[in-house]
Every structure is written in C-alpha cells, then in structure tokens.
Amino acid sequence: MEFSFPWPTSQGEWLAWSSAVVTVLLGLIFLFAPRLSFRLLHLQPTEKHPEAVGEARATMSGFYLGVGLCCILLAQPLLYMALGFSWLFTAFGRIVSMLSDDGNTLYNWVWLVIELTLAALPLALALGFVP
C-alpha cells in the first residue's frame, strides 16, 4: 500500500484544509505551551490543581491534533464534516454560555466569529457548497 500526501487542489479543499491546519496549530499550542493557552483563553490553573495543565496537554490538544491531522492526512469529506460540526458545536457552547452565564463580552464575540469561521470552511466542502 502506497501512501501519498493528499495536497488540496480545489478551492473547497483549500478552505477545509486551512481550517484543519489552524486546528492542528491550536492543538500544538495546547500541547507544548499550555500556560500560554490558558492565558489566551482567560483561564488560570491554581497551585492546588496542577492537573489543569495536564488537561490542556491531554484532552484539549488531543482532540485538536487528532481530528486536524486526520483531516490533513486523509482529506476525506466525512472527516471534514466531523471537523466542521465539532467547531459548530464549540460555537454553540459559546452561545449558550453567552446567554446563560453572563458571558456577553467582546472576547466571547471574537472567539465566536473565529469558531464559526473554522466550522464554515470544512462544512462548505463537505456539504457541497464549494467545489
């Protein structure tokens, strides 16, 4: 069996691939710079709970790296759909937080736009809106 890197060739593939690359980059930041990640996300681990840093390295980076790398290496429409819906549900969770946790801040609005963009790019390809 021969493995070849599926380089994007159409506009839709480039959009979906770009979302996957951003996802992988976020995963790498969570893995190798979790304290910086927490500062960017306005979170702070306490001295009593150093396992919070492990959570960023494991759970947060694991999802981003796993799904992002699968999309980049395999370039399958269903994988791009999984990536897009994952980002869409991330945005939905942020909306729920903004409505019920008094989180209507500029920070949340900026991240909501980023998350919706990262969801729209792979979904545009996977759902056939962009060839």
C-alpha positions as CSV (number, residue, x, y, z in Angstrom):
1,M,0.0,0.0,0.0
2,E,1.4,3.3,-1.0
3,F,0.8,6.5,1.0
4,S,0.7,9.9,-0.7
5,F,0.0,13.2,0.9
6,P,-3.3,14.5,-0.4
7,W,-2.5,18.1,-1.3
8,P,-5.6,20.3,-1.7
9,T,-6.4,21.0,-5.4
10,S,-9.8,22.8,-5.4
11,Q,-10.9,26.0,-3.6
12,G,-13.2,24.0,-1.3
13,E,-10.3,21.6,-0.4
14,W,-8.1,24.6,0.4
15,L,-10.7,26.1,2.7
16,A,-11.3,22.9,4.6
17,W,-7.5,22.2,4.7
18,S,-6.9,25.7,6.2
19,S,-9.4,25.0,9.0
20,A,-7.7,21.7,9.7
21,V,-4.2,23.4,9.8
22,V,-5.5,26.1,12.2
23,T,-7.0,23.3,14.4
24,V,-3.6,21.5,14.4
25,L,-1.7,24.7,15.3
26,L,-4.1,25.3,18.2
27,G,-3.5,21.7,19.3
28,L,0.2,22.2,19.2
29,I,-0.1,25.3,21.3
30,F,-2.2,23.4,23.9
31,L,0.3,20.5,23.9
32,F,3.6,22.5,24.1
33,A,2.5,25.8,25.7
34,P,-0.5,25.0,27.9
35,R,0.1,28.0,30.2
36,L,0.1,30.4,27.2
37,S,-3.0,28.7,26.0
38,F,-4.7,29.3,29.3
39,R,-3.7,33.0,29.2
40,L,-5.2,33.3,25.7
41,L,-8.4,31.6,26.9
42,H,-8.6,33.8,30.0
43,L,-8.2,30.7,32.2
44,Q,-5.8,30.3,35.2
45,P,-4.8,27.0,36.8
46,T,-4.4,27.2,40.6
47,E,-1.4,26.0,42.6
48,K,-3.7,23.4,44.2
49,H,-4.6,21.9,40.9
50,P,-1.6,21.4,38.6
51,E,-3.5,18.7,36.8
52,A,-5.2,21.5,34.9
53,V,-2.1,21.9,32.8
54,G,-2.3,18.2,32.1
55,E,-5.9,18.7,30.9
56,A,-4.7,21.2,28.3
57,R,-2.0,18.8,27.1
58,A,-4.2,15.8,27.0
59,T,-7.9,16.5,26.4
60,M,-7.7,19.8,24.6
61,S,-4.7,19.2,22.4
62,G,-5.7,15.5,21.8
63,F,-8.9,16.4,20.1
64,Y,-7.5,19.3,18.1
65,L,-4.5,17.3,16.9
66,G,-6.4,14.1,16.3
67,V,-9.2,15.5,14.2
68,G,-7.0,18.1,12.5
69,L,-4.3,15.6,11.5
70,C,-6.8,13.1,10.2
71,C,-8.3,15.7,8.0
72,I,-4.9,16.8,6.7
73,L,-3.5,13.3,6.1
74,L,-6.7,11.6,4.8
75,A,-8.7,14.5,3.2
76,Q,-12.0,12.7,3.3
77,P,-15.3,14.7,3.1
78,L,-16.7,12.9,6.2
79,L,-13.7,13.8,8.3
80,Y,-14.0,17.5,7.2
81,M,-17.7,17.2,8.2
82,A,-16.7,16.0,11.6
83,L,-14.2,18.9,12.0
84,G,-16.8,21.4,10.9
85,F,-19.5,20.1,13.2
86,S,-17.1,19.9,16.1
87,W,-16.3,23.6,15.6
88,L,-20.0,24.4,15.1
89,F,-20.9,22.7,18.5
90,T,-18.0,24.6,20.1
91,A,-19.6,27.8,18.8
92,F,-23.0,26.6,20.1
93,G,-21.5,26.0,23.6
94,R,-20.1,29.6,23.5
95,I,-23.5,31.0,22.6
96,V,-25.1,29.1,25.4
97,S,-22.5,30.5,27.8
98,M,-23.1,34.0,26.5
99,L,-26.8,33.7,27.1
100,S,-26.8,31.9,30.4
101,D,-23.5,32.7,32.1
102,D,-23.5,36.4,31.6
103,G,-20.7,36.0,29.1
104,N,-21.7,38.7,26.6
105,T,-18.1,40.1,26.3
106,L,-16.0,41.2,23.3
107,Y,-13.7,38.3,24.0
108,N,-16.5,35.8,23.5
109,W,-17.8,37.5,20.4
110,V,-14.3,37.4,18.8
111,W,-13.9,33.7,19.6
112,L,-17.5,33.0,18.4
113,V,-16.6,34.5,15.0
114,I,-13.4,32.5,14.8
115,E,-15.2,29.3,15.7
116,L,-18.0,29.9,13.2
117,T,-15.4,30.5,10.5
118,L,-13.4,27.4,11.4
119,A,-16.8,25.5,11.2
120,A,-17.9,27.0,7.9
121,L,-14.7,26.3,6.0
122,P,-14.8,22.5,6.1
123,L,-18.6,22.3,6.1
124,A,-18.7,24.3,2.9
125,L,-16.7,21.5,1.2
126,A,-18.3,18.6,3.0
127,L,-21.9,19.7,2.3
128,G,-21.1,20.6,-1.4
129,F,-21.5,24.4,-1.2
130,V,-17.9,24.9,-2.6
131,P,-16.5,22.5,-5.2
